Every structure is written in C-alpha cells, then in structure tokens.
C-alpha cells in the first residue's frame, strides 16, 4: 500500500483542539461547562468501544503485531463510531459530525482500510514514516484524495499532525454541540 506515517490518530489531535477551543468560547460567551452533563447520548458504549479499539490498534506495542487484520479492525471501529453519531444526530452539531465521519469512513473504505496522508502535509506537521501499522498510509495515488489527510497542524503546536476535511467537519460539529449546550439553557432532545 505504501509507507505509513507515525502517529496514533491523526485527525484526533485537530478534534482535541476543537473541543478545547469550544469550551473556551462557550465559557467566554457566558456558558456553563456543567450543562454538558445534561446531554443524553445513546449507545455511548459503542463509541467508547470503537475508540478504545483504535487506541489499542495504533499503540506501539500492538501496532507491530497487527498484521493483515489491521485494516478490517480499523474499518469496523470507525463504523462503530459513525453508528453512534448517527444514533444521536438530534443533538445540535452532530449532523455535521455525521457528515465528517461519513467522509472519513468513505476515504478509509476506498483506500483499503487506511487513511492516505499527503506527503507535503506530513512534512509540514514534522511527522515521519513508520513501519508499524497506522491508520494512515502514504500512497502515490489515493482514492478520493480530497477526503484524505491533506491538511497539517504545524510542528510548533503540541501533537502536530495531519487531518482531513472530515476531521474539520467533525471538529466543527463537536464545537457547535459544546458551545450550544453550554450557552443555551434548554435540554438536548433525547433520541427516540
């Protein structure tokens, strides 16, 4: 398939910055972090299972041992998170997260269980190629290149890495959900 860049979960770092930024914006706008506890989400166990599988899958100790099952496990764990988001799409911002997650899943499926990373973006992020299993791969001709990891956080930022259009949408949707929940005194609708 190609060379794999090092890193745990490439777009996750961008999403982490979106979460922190949203909490800051929500607080500056007069919102309350305590309101985040009012959000009722169904199938949280499915999202946690998918994310924990990815943490384990890309951990250095396991990444060297994964072998050919890695792409299938990555697809299944990503699908679990997409299903969780789809189930909770009535929460403000989560429809945007769903579109971003679908974009990422599409790119991963189209590229055989990997998220291609642009070599130029990797260079900007200061990342290097690693031989262990990773969710990303550098390939000459990725399918759906506009949905792959084509953007980069610069190396001056902590945990600089590459990210995709899907990651941007996921980050924006999560940020919207956080700010809306923190700033508006209303219950988030329950999933039926």
N, C-alpha and C positions, 0 to 999 in steps of 0.2 A: 504494500500500500504506500509506503514512504517512510520518512523519518518522523518520529514523534517528539513534540516539544515537551519539556519537563513542566510540571505543574499539576496541581490537584484538580481543580475545577475552574477552568479558565474564566468563564463568564460570571462565576460566583463572586469574584472579587468586585467586579463592577456592580453587581446587585447589592453586595455588602455596603459599598459606598452610597448607593441609592437609599438603603434603609437608614443609615446613619444621617444622611442629608435630610430625609423626610422627617425624622424625629426632631432634628434641629429646627427645620422650617415649621413644623407643627407646633413646637414649643414657642417659637418666636411669634407665631400667629395667635398665641393665646390658648392653644390646645392643651390637653392634659394626657400625658402618657398613660395614666390609669384607665382611660377609656378604651385602650387597646384590649384590655381584658374582657370587654363586652362582646367582642366579635365571636360569634359561634361559627365554627367551621366543622363540616362533616368530613369524615374519612381522613382525619389528621394522621392516623396510624399509617395510611397508605403513603402519604407524602414523606413521613419520617422514615418508613422502610425504604422507599426509593432513594432518599438522600443518604441514609446510612450505608446502603449497599454501594453507592458511589464513593463515599468516603473510604470504605474498605477496599473497593476495587482499585482506586488510584493511590492508595497508601503504598509507600515504597516497599514495605515488607511483602505485600501481596502482589504488587504490580509486576514483579519479576516472575511470578508463578502462575499468572492468569492463563496464559496460552490462548488457544483459539476460541474459548468461550467468552472472552472479554467483551467483544462487540455485542453479542446477544444479551449478555447481562446488562451492559450499558443501555441498550435499547429498551429492555424490559423495565429497568429502574427509571428511565426517563419517561416512559409511558405511564408508569405509576404516578409520577408527579403531575403529568398532564391530566390524568383522570381525576386526581384530587382537585386541581384547579377548575376543571370543567364542572365538577360537582358543586363547587362553591362560587360559581360565576355571578351570583346575585350580589355578592359583596362588591361595593364600589371599587373600581380599579382592576378587579380580577378578569373582566373580559379582555382587557389589554394584555394582562399576564398570559391569558389563554392563547391569544394570537402569537405572542412572542414564543411561548413554549411550543406551539404547533410549528412555528418557523424552525426552531432548533431541532425538533424531532424530525421534521422533513429533511433538513440538511444531513442529520445523522443517518437516517434511513437511506437516503440517496447515495451516501458515501460509505456504505457497508459497515455501519456501526461506529464510525468515527466522525468527529467534527474537524474538518480541514481548517488549518490555520495558515494565514498568509505569511510567507517568509518575511516580508517587509514589516508587517505588524509585529511579528516576533522580535525582529531586530530592534524596533522602537522600544518595545517593552523590556529589552535586555534579557530575553529568555533564550535558552539553548536547547538543542536537540538531545533527547534522552532515548536510550534503547528500551527502557521498561514500558509496559503497557500504560497508555494515557488515553484520555477521552479525545485528544487532538492528534492530528497527523498532518504532516506537510506533504502535499502531493502536487504534482505538476499541473494536473487538470481536474480540479474538484468539480463534482456535480453541484448545481445550484450555488455557484461561488458567491453570489450576493447575500446568501444566508449563512455563510461560514464566518469564522473568526477573522474579520478583516480590519478591526479597529484595535487600538492598543492604549493602555494606560502607560504613561511614561515611567522610566525607571526611578525617577525621583520620588514617586508615590510608593507608600508601603504596599507590598504584594502586587507590584505592577504585572500585568498580564494582558492577554488578548481577549477580545469579546466580539459578539456578533450583533446584528440588527435585532435578533430575537432577544438577546440579553438586554439590549437597550429598552425594548418594549416591556420585558419582564420587570426591569428596574423602575421604569416609569409607572407601570401599573401598581406595583407594590408601594411605591412612594405615594401615589394617589390614594390608595387604600389606607395607608398610615395617616396621612395628613387629614383626609376626610373623617376618619374615625376619631382622631384626636381633637379636631376643631368643631365638629357638629354634634350637638347633644341629642342624638337620636339613636335608636337601636339599629344595629345592622340586621337586615332581613335574614330570617332563617331559611335554609334550603329545605324545599319540600320534596 
